[in-house]
Amino acid sequence: MKIYLSQDAVARALGADAVAAELARHDVELIRVGSRGMTWLEPLAEVEINGVRHAFGPVTVSDVPALLAGTLDGHGPTEEIPFFANQTRLTFQRCGVIDPLDLDAYRAHGGLTGLERALDMDGLGVVEEAKASGLRGRGGAGFPTGIKWETVAKAEADQKYIVCNADEGDSGTFADRMIMEGDPFSLIEGMAIAGVGVGATKGYVYLRSEYPDAIRVMKAAVEVARAQGVLGSSLLGKGPAFDMEIRVGAGAYVCGEETSLLNSLEGKRGVVRAKPPLPALEGFLGKPTVVNNVISLATIPVIFEKGAAHYANFGLGRSKGTIPLQIAGNVKYGGLYEIAFGLPLGEIVNDIAGGTRSGRPVKAVQVGGPLGAYFAPHQFDTPFGYEEFDGAGGLIGHAGLTVFDDTADMLGMARFAMEFCAVESCGKCTPCRIGAVRGVETIDRIAAGDMAAKELLTDLCETMTDGSLCALGGFTPYPVMSAMTLFPEDFAGAREAAE
């Protein structure tokens, strides 16, 4: 009897290891895999029946006898569950399917095909393929990946680097963690292809300390890849040298900003650097450096496996390919949902996520993490794309969606945004360092009934947007202003509401 059991951090937090220990007492072939992304079913166990994997979950230790006897109620074939069946899985095609550290299984499911193709191309060809795919940075900025690679490729230097930004700090996001825990070789392969393209021989993954499972899996995967000749003095034994290391950061939110990350990686204080120079020209240790997000790099292998045109065929306008939506908050069906750009926001919230878990009406959805704008139901026809969200006054960011029902206090959420910025600010620039503190105080004045403070808050947000060195201070006004604009009744103030 072959059973696949999730070892994703969410599944483990919900008791997956105890289920695994109980299964180990019986005569079964147990394979620990990453998550399929359906978090409401974790711990998810899949039993292979006539070559098809059937889903059971959430599974507890007490369910094991019935699971083994074939009498436990399940959900049918895993890939026919509506939440999963309607996805377009490219980046996450292997996540939850294979043992994350089984390189042979990775190869059997298309892994390393992209690297082998890249090794038959010159660096310019690799960069052009990345450009043709239309892939944009999935970390939040949405900058074209191929253009960044081209800048580094054209820079002259005796050493170049590939740095993976795995400092996934946005609340309600978990795609980076899931891919590192469930399919780490895709990230390794993507970094190697980037190295071939720009002429870099060394890579670093900057991983936040709050992800102990991802750290463990990534370190083990690098060792496996090195031992089996994927990494090292010659990629796959026929290409240039490329090796990599896993570096663990202390968990500062601002180190998700690329220049702060580079400072931290160099052993310095994690504060923002002024630009120029760009990291693509003077990055890690002053050398040309590609800094890409986990999902950006983990998507590269499938682009090179299936071709840039195949990938670019998905999406909407300039938003090419697929996007891993991370659905969280007050929803029935939370988890990861990979789909082509272009779905209306309302379809994501009401159909895919199933509306609120509480059963109450949806009041707001924050898209893009703690710095993302709030969207109200009348905006739910907005297509999920970079330009489309920008035109609606929002941003996609890392594609995290947090749903709130009609009990949410939007003034309180705006205050949280300012407080978050005040706590996480690196202190380098005044608009962020001081502005966020003043923002909390100003919102408290509004809550107490000082309506004149609304204009002051607007001016403060404009100053933070225009004057901050990085997106932390520059984007904090998005949730604040969208909350105040869309939900003015929550900003009426105690005195005004009483009147």
N, C-alpha and C positions, 0 to 999 in steps of 0.2 A: 504494500500500500504506500503510495507516494503522496506526501503532504507538503505543501508549501505554506510557510508561516512567516508573516511579516516580522522583521526585526527593526523596523523604522522606530525612531525615538518616540513617536506617539503611541505606537503599538506596545512598546516596552513599558511606557508609562502606565498603560492600561492593563498590564499583566501578561503580555505575550511570553515573557521568559518563563513564567510559572507554567503556562500552557505547554511550552516547549519541553520543560523538565518532565512534565507528566507524559507527554507523547514519547519521550526518550525511554520510558519504562516499558514500552510496547514494541512489537516487531513492525516498525514502520520505517520508511526512508523519509527522513525529515530534511527539508531544504529551507534554510532561512533566506528570505529575500527582502527587497525593499518594499515600499508601500505602493499599492495601486492608486493611492490618492483618495480613496473613499473613507475619510476619517471616522464617519459615524459607524462604520462596520469593523473598526479595529478593536481588538486584535482580529485580523482577517486570516482565516485558514482556508486553503484551497486544496481540495482532494481531486486527484487526477482519476477520472472515470472514462474508460474507453478513449484515452488520449485527450480528453477535454477537461479543463480545470473548472471545478464547481466551487462556488463561494459559500462559506459559512462564517457568520460573524454578527455581532461580536461574540467570540468564543471565550468561555471561561474554563477553568480547570474541571469544574463539575460537568461540563459539556463533553469532555473527552470520550467517556465510554460510549455515548450516543453517536459521536462523530465517527468513532472506529467501527461501531456496529451498523452504521449506515442509516440510523433512525433519527438523526438530528435534522430539524428543519433548516433548509438552506435557501439560497437565492438563485439557484440554477447556475448555468455556465457564467463564469465571471464576466467574460467579455460581452455577454448579452444583457447585463444590468444596464438599464437606460443611461444612467449617469456616465458609465464607462463607454458604452457602445457608440454614443454620438460624438465622441471625441475624435480629433485628428492627432494621433500620437506620433510625433517625429522625434523631438528631443527626448521624450520620456518613453520611447518605444520599448526599452528593455527594463525600465524601472518597475519592480514588483514581479518581473518575469524570471530573472536569473539570480543565482547566487552572486552578490556584488563582487566577490573576489575570485570568481572562476573565470580566468582569462579564456579558456577554451569555450565556455558557454558564451562569452562575449563575442568571440570570433564567429561562433555558429549563428549568432543573431545579427550579423552584419558588421560587427566591430572590427576595426583596423583596416577595413576596405578603403575608407576615406584617406587614411594615412598612406597606404600603399599607392593610391592614385596620386596623392600630393608629391610623393617621392619620385614619381615619374615626370613631374613638372618642374620648371624652374621657379625661382622665387616670385618673379613677376607674374607668372601664370597662376600661382597660388593666390596672390593678392587680387588679381583680376577676377578669379572665381568667387572670392569672398565679396568683392564689390558687386558682381553680377547677381548675387543671391538677394541683395537688398537688405541683408541682416543689419539690424540696428541694435545698439547697446541695450540689453535687457535689464541692466542695473538701475535704469531710471532716466538717464539723460536722452536716450534714443539716438545717439550719434552713430552715423554709419560706420560699421565695424571695418569694412574694407578701406575706407578713407584713412582711418587711424593706422591701419597696418601699412598702407602705402607711405604715409609720412615717416614711419619708423624704417621701412625698407629703403627709402631714399636717403636717409640720414647716414653720414659717414662716421663710423666709430669702430674701435677695436673690440668692443663688447656691446651686445644688446641683450635685453631681457624681456621675458613674458611674465607679467604679474597678473595673477587671478585674484580679483576682489571677491573673497568669500565672506566678507564681513556683513552678513545679512542682518541688519539691525532694525529694519522696519517692522513695527508691530503688525501682526496678521499676515506675515509673509514666511514662506517655508520651502519655496521651490529649490533654492540653492542647497539647503540641507537635505532635501529629499533626493536630489540627484547625486550628491556626494555620498550619502548613505546607501543608495540603491543602485547606482550605476557609475562608480567612480572612474572607471576606465574611459568613459566618454569624455570626461573633463581632461584626463591625462592626454588622450588622443588629440583633442582639440588644441591643447597647448602645444603639443608637438607639431601639429600642422601649422600653427601660427609661427612657431620657431623656424620651420622650413621657409615660410613665406617671407619673413623679414630678416632672416639671417641671425636669429638669436639662438644661443646654445644653452641658456640657463633659464629655468622658470621657477617661480615661487607662488605658492598658494597661501594667501593671507587669510587665515581662518579664525573666527571669533571663539574665545575660550568657552562660551556658553554652549558650544556644540561638541560635547565630548565624544558622542558616537560618530559624528562626521570626521572628527580628528583621527579617531582610531581606524576607521575604515580607509580614509585617504592615505594615512601613513602606510598601512598594510598594502594598499593597492600600488603605491609607488614602489614598494619593495618587490612585489610580484612582477610588476612591469620591468623593473630593472633586472631582476633575476632571469626573466625570460627573453631578454634582449630587445624589448620594446624601447626602453630608455637606455642611455649610457653613451659610450663613445661613438656608437653608430646606431641610428634609429632603424630597428628591424634588421640590423646587420648590413644594410645597404645604403643608408642615408647619412646625413651629417650628424654630428654629436648633438645631443640634447638631453639634459637631465634636469631634475626638479626637486624642490624641497617643500615641506609643509611648515609654515611658520604660524604660530598662534599669537593672536593679539589679546589685549586685556579686556576688550569689550566696549571701548569707547564708540558711541554712535557716530561721531564725526569722522572716525577712521574709515567709514564707508565712502567718504570723499577721497578721490584718488590721490591727491597730494598729501593729505593727512596720513593716508595709508602708507605712502612711500616714506614719509618721515618716520613713522612707527617701525616700518620694516628695516630702516637703517639704524634703529636703536635710539632715535630721537623722540622728543615729545610729539605726540600726535596733534599737530596744529596745521591749519591750512597754509599752503604756500601761495603767494601771489603769482598770477600768470600774466604775461609770459615770464619765463620760458615754459612751454608745454612739456608735459612728461614724455610725449612722443619724441622730443628732441633732447631734453635733459630731465630724465626721470630718476630711476633707482641708481644711486651712486653717481648721479650726473650723466648717466648714459641713456641713449634712446631706449624707451620702454613702452611696450604695449601693455596697457592696463585695461582688462576686460572683465566683465562680470562672469560668474559661474555659468549661467544659462547661455550667455553669448558664446562662450568657448565650448560648452557641451553640445551646442547646436552645430558647430562646425563639422564634426564627423559625418552627420547625416547629409549635410550640404555637399560634401565631397563624395559621399557614397552614392547619392542619387542624382547629383548634378545641381548647379545653381539654378537652372531654369525650372527644375521640378520644385524647388523650394520657393522660388519667387512666384510661382503660379498660385500660391495660397496668399490670402490676405486682402487688403483694401488700400487702394491708392499707394502712398509711399510706405505704408505699414505692411511689409512683406512677411510671409511665412506664418508661423503659429506663435501663440503666446500662452504660457502657462498661467492661467488665472488661479489665484489663491483666494478661495472663498472662505470667509471667516465671519465671526460675530454672531448675531442672532439669526441663524439660518437653520433650516431642516437638514440640508445636505452640504456640509462644509467639506473642503478638501481641495485637491488640485485638479484642474480641468484644462487640458491642452486643446486649443481650438484655433482655427485660422482667425486672424484679425477681421473685424467687421460686424460681429454680432451686436445688436442693440443692447444697451445696458439693462433694460427691463427684462429682456429674455434671459439674461444671465441671472438676474436676481430672482425673478418670479418662476421661471421654468427650470433652469438648471439647479439653482440653490433651493428651489421649492418654497420661496417666501420665508417668513420668519418662523423660528422654532416656537415662539410664544403664541403664534396664531394671530397676533395683532398686526395692524397695517404697518407697512414699511414707511418709516419717516425719512430716513436719509441713508445714503451709502457713501462711505469715504473710499475713494479710489486713489491708490498710490502711497499707502502708508501714512504715518502720522503727519507728513507734510502735504498730503493730498487734499484736494478740495472735496467738499461734500456735494452730493448730487441729490436733488429732491425728485419725487416720482414724476413730476411734469417734464423732467429732463431725460426720462428713461428711453427715449427714442434715439439718444446719442449713440452712434456706432462706435465700437471699441477700436479706436485707431489714434495714433499720435496727434495728427493734425486736427482730427475731429474733436478730441477731448480738449486740446488747446483752444480751439475755437469756442468751446463751451465754458471756458474759464477754469479748466482743470488740467490734470496731467495723469498719465498712465503710471509713471514711476516704475516700480518693480511688479506691477500688476496685482497688487494685493487689494481685495475688496472686503470692507468691513461693514456689515449691515446693522442698522439700528431700527427698532420699532418706535411706535408713537409715544413711548414713555421717555425717550431720550431727552435730556436737557442740553440743548445745543449751545447755550451760553457756557455751561459747564465743560462741554467738549472744546469750545474755543479757548477757554482758560487752560485746559489740559495741554493744548498745542503750545501755548506760550510758556507754560511751566516746563514742558518737555524740552523746549528750546533752551530755556534758562539753565536747566540742569545739564544738558548735553553740550552746550556751547564750549568750544575750545578756548574762547576768550581772545582770539587774535584780532577780531574787528569790533568796533564799538557798536554798530547797529544791532548786531546779534547779541553781544555780551550784555549790553545795557538795555537794549530795546526789548528783549524778551522779559526782563524783570519788570520794566515799566509797563509792558503789555499785561502782565498778570494783575498789577495794581490798577490799571485802567479798567480792565474787565470787572474787577471787584467793585469799582466805583459805579459802573453801569448796573451791576446787580443790586447795589444799594439804592438805586434810583437817580443817579446823576446822569441825566440824558445828554448833557453837554459833552460827556466823555466819549460818546459815540464818534463825534467828529475827530476828537483827539486820537482815538484808536485807529481811525482811517488814515490819518496823517502818519501815525507811527508805523503802520503797516507799509505805507508807501516808502518811507525812509528805509525800513528793513529790506524791502524788495530791491530798491535801487542801490543801496549802499553796502550790503553784506558781501563778504568775499566768496562765500560758497552757498550751496543750496539750503543749508540748515537755516540760516537767517533769512535767506532770500525766498524760501518757499513756505516758511511758517505762516505768513499771511494768507496763504491759500485756504487752509481750513478755517482760519479766523474770519476772514471776510466773507467766505461763502456761507458760513453759519449765520453771520449777522445779516447778510443780504437775503438769504432764502427763508430764514426763520425769525423774522423781526419780533414775533410775539414772545420768543424766548429771551429777547433782549429788552423787554418792556421795563424791567426794573421793578423792584419790590414796591416802591411808592406808586409808580404809574399803574401797575397792575391792581393795586388796592383801590385806586381812584376809579 
